[in-house]
């Protein structure tokens, strides 16, 4: 088992893979991030904007353990997605990691990472946030 994967499972104390909803409109970046997370044996669902992510949350169960969310997207921005998510009792508690290339203010999140983000930092943040989340 790779050292990074061992650290993730030890830190989160989960007996199953971490479920991640990855919301990013840049196809190349989304693909690279999804590949990275899958290499660490995480279950990844990709969404290209906030509306797609919200529809996924409303229709697919179980909910993800964590959402990695870009802010600047067409159709529905990350900020608009987060406002809608917090109004939905069944998914409001799913923790969000904001991933943005600019300063973030006024958007509640479990963590904020600046783009570009080192892969190790993203993985460690996901492990920490998913481990702190209550089991679903």
KOLRO-910631 format. One line per field, with one value per residue (C-alpha): x, y, z; residue in one letter; residue number from 1. Coordinates in steps of 0.5 Angstrom, whole numbers, always signed. Example, Ala and Ser with C-alpha at 12.3 -4.5 7.8 and 13.67 -1.06 7.14 Angstrom:
x <- c(+25/+27) .
y <- c(-9/-2) .
z <- c(+16/+14) .
residu <- c(A/S) .
num <- c(1/2) .
***
This chain:
x <- c(+0/+3/+5/+0/-6/-4/-4/-10/-14/-10/-12/-19/-21/-25/-26/-28/-25/-27/-32/-31/-35/-30/-33/-29/-30/-23/-24/-16/-15/-21/-19/-12/-15/-20/-14/-10/-15/-17/-10/-11/-17/-22/-29/-29/-35/-34/-38/-37/-41/-45/-52/-49/-46/-53/-57/-52/-53/-60/-61/-55/-54/-50/-47/-40/-35/-33/-34/-28/-31/-28/-31/-31/-35/-41/-48/-48/-42/-38/-41/-48/-47/-45/-51/-56/-52/-53/-61/-61/-62/-60/-53/-52/-47/-42/-36/-33/-26/-26/-20/-19/-14/-16/-18/-24/-28/-35/-36/-36/-32/-28/-22/-19/-14/-10/-9/-5/-4/+1/-2/+0/-3/-10/-9/-8/-13/-18/-16/-17/-23/-26/-24/-27/-34/-39/-40/-46) .
y <- c(+0/+7/+11/+17/+12/+9/+16/+18/+11/+12/+19/+18/+12/+10/+2/+4/+9/+16/+19/+25/+30/+34/+40/+44/+47/+46/+39/+38/+40/+36/+30/+31/+32/+26/+21/+23/+22/+15/+13/+14/+9/+15/+14/+20/+23/+29/+35/+41/+46/+48/+46/+39/+38/+40/+35/+30/+31/+31/+24/+20/+17/+16/+23/+24/+25/+31/+36/+39/+46/+51/+58/+61/+56/+58/+56/+56/+58/+55/+61/+59/+52/+53/+57/+52/+46/+50/+50/+43/+39/+32/+35/+41/+38/+35/+39/+43/+44/+51/+51/+57/+62/+68/+70/+67/+71/+70/+63/+58/+52/+46/+49/+53/+51/+56/+54/+51/+47/+41/+34/+32/+38/+37/+29/+31/+36/+31/+26/+31/+34/+27/+24/+30/+29/+25/+18/+18) .
z <- c(+0/-2/+4/+2/+2/+8/+11/+9/+11/+18/+19/+17/+20/+15/+13/+6/+0/+1/-3/-7/-11/-15/-18/-23/-30/-33/-36/-36/-29/-27/-30/-27/-20/-21/-24/-17/-13/-16/-16/-8/-9/-7/-11/-15/-18/-23/-24/-29/-25/-19/-22/-24/-17/-14/-18/-16/-9/-10/-13/-11/-5/-1/+0/-1/+5/+2/-4/-7/-10/-15/-15/-22/-26/-31/-30/-23/-19/-13/-9/-11/-11/-3/-2/-5/-1/+5/+4/+3/+10/+7/+4/+8/+13/+7/+8/+2/+1/-4/-9/-12/-16/-12/-5/-2/+2/+5/+3/+9/+8/+12/+8/+3/-2/-7/-14/-16/-10/-9/-10/-3/+0/-3/-1/+6/+6/+4/+9/+15/+12/+11/+18/+21/+18/+22/+18/+14) .
residu <- c(X/X/X/X/X/X/X/X/X/X/X/X/X/X/X/X/X/X/X/X/X/X/X/X/X/X/X/X/X/X/X/X/X/X/X/X/X/X/X/X/X/X/X/X/X/X/X/X/X/X/X/X/X/X/X/X/X/X/X/X/X/X/X/X/X/X/X/X/X/X/X/X/X/X/X/X/X/X/X/X/X/X/X/X/X/X/X/X/X/X/X/X/X/X/X/X/X/X/X/X/X/X/X/X/X/X/X/X/X/X/X/X/X/X/X/X/X/X/X/X/X/X/X/X/X/X/X/X/X/X/X/X/X/X/X/X) .
num <- c(1/2/3/4/5/6/7/8/9/10/11/12/13/14/15/16/17/18/19/20/21/22/23/24/25/26/27/28/29/30/31/32/33/34/35/36/37/38/39/40/41/42/43/44/45/46/47/48/49/50/51/52/53/54/55/56/57/58/59/60/61/62/63/64/65/66/67/68/69/70/71/72/73/74/75/76/77/78/79/80/81/82/83/84/85/86/87/88/89/90/91/92/93/94/95/96/97/98/99/100/101/102/103/104/105/106/107/108/109/110/111/112/113/114/115/116/117/118/119/120/121/122/123/124/125/126/127/128/129/130/131/132/133/134/135/136) .
***
